[in-house]
């Protein structure tokens, strides 16, 4: 049984409004203040985006079981090594379960940036992390630059040089 005409009409109106909202976001809505994010790192140190004001912060959500995540980690590390002296800060947040901490530590041994487990982090303002890898960029002014990574499935060196490196200019 098909819905009455009025229900179908409201469905299409709602769908059109949703598309308009998404189109407005895709056209580059102004960056907003980065939501709070804090974590206890694998080494026990504390991390907070707020503590890195004036720096560019890359936040990468990943998991040991995620092949695309593992594939982009070397590029993230190379970029971090190249630009950390120019004010780049990076944090990898693993979505692995706490029982997998040893596997996360093993993977992270190869990289120079810090990591935390999602269970030890607070990042609610970044929305539901529904896929990995997922990377967020916070610029020197403390604004979330999700316009840089919205349509990017995997972050590679070319992407980082083109989209993130300009934010590190003095």
Protein Blocks (a to p, Z undefined) as FASTA:
>chain_A
ZZdfklmmmmmmmmmmmmmmmmmmmnopacddddddddddfkopacdfklmgoiacdddd
ddfklmklmmmmmmmmmmmmmmmmnopacddddfbdfklmmmmmmmmmmpcbdcddfklc
ccklnopafbdcddddddfkopacfklmmmpmbdcfklmmmmmmmmmpZZ
